[in-house]
């Protein structure tokens, strides 16, 4: 199973910014990174009358729209899928999956906290670290929001290498 780390925090805390900085750092170390973004809003990639919409209306349980540079999977659901199920859809051609959101999932989490935005989240299960602009009273590992290399080291040594070692056994 791919290592999945979820970046969580309040709205406007800097989750996307942290992921944007982690991706090139991890890539520079030779790792392939995939991401999954959670949204509480309904998404619409399929427009009424378009061929993919017509395929779903005809009864296809899923359809993919493919162009020379992108693939979009459209799979209507009756309920939100489990994070591991979503990661399986991505495949396993990656070294790590970073997610944004998924506070309720069981995967390890790094919280992004900004003093000016709000207090730290409460009751985050499987919290492994906090990236913050202030020191906090917590048992979780703490990083400065700007310590991208330190966070990448933490992920590489604690999560990504575990996969590498088990793959070579």
DANOR-V906614 format. One record per backbone hydrogen bond with DSSP energy under -0.5 kcal/mol. CO is the residue of the C=O (numbers start at 1). NH is the residue of the N-H. If there is no record, write none. Layout:
co:CO nh:NH
co:CO nh:NH
This chain:
co:3 nh:97
co:4 nh:108
co:5 nh:99
co:6 nh:8
co:6 nh:110
co:7 nh:101
co:8 nh:112
co:10 nh:13
co:14 nh:18
co:15 nh:19
co:16 nh:20
co:17 nh:21
co:18 nh:22
co:19 nh:23
co:20 nh:24
co:21 nh:25
co:22 nh:26
co:23 nh:27
co:24 nh:28
co:25 nh:29
co:26 nh:29
co:26 nh:31
co:27 nh:30
co:31 nh:33
co:32 nh:95
co:32 nh:96
co:34 nh:98
co:36 nh:100
co:45 nh:47
co:47 nh:50
co:50 nh:54
co:51 nh:55
co:52 nh:56
co:53 nh:57
co:54 nh:58
co:55 nh:60
co:56 nh:59
co:63 nh:74
co:64 nh:66
co:65 nh:72
co:67 nh:70
co:70 nh:67
co:72 nh:65
co:73 nh:75
co:74 nh:63
co:82 nh:86
co:83 nh:87
co:84 nh:88
co:85 nh:89
co:86 nh:90
co:87 nh:90
co:87 nh:91
co:88 nh:91
co:95 nh:3
co:96 nh:34
co:96 nh:98
co:97 nh:5
co:97 nh:99
co:98 nh:36
co:99 nh:7
co:99 nh:101
co:100 nh:38
co:102 nh:105
co:108 nh:6
co:109 nh:128
co:109 nh:129
co:110 nh:8
co:111 nh:113
co:111 nh:131
co:113 nh:133
co:114 nh:117
co:114 nh:118
co:123 nh:125
co:124 nh:127
co:126 nh:109
co:126 nh:128
co:128 nh:141
co:129 nh:111
co:130 nh:132
co:130 nh:143
co:131 nh:113
co:132 nh:145
co:136 nh:138
co:141 nh:130
co:143 nh:132
co:144 nh:147
co:146 nh:148
co:147 nh:151
co:148 nh:152
co:149 nh:153
co:150 nh:154
co:151 nh:155
co:152 nh:156
co:153 nh:157
co:154 nh:158
co:155 nh:159
co:155 nh:160
co:156 nh:161
co:159 nh:163
co:160 nh:163
co:160 nh:164
co:161 nh:165
co:162 nh:166
co:163 nh:167
co:164 nh:168
co:165 nh:169
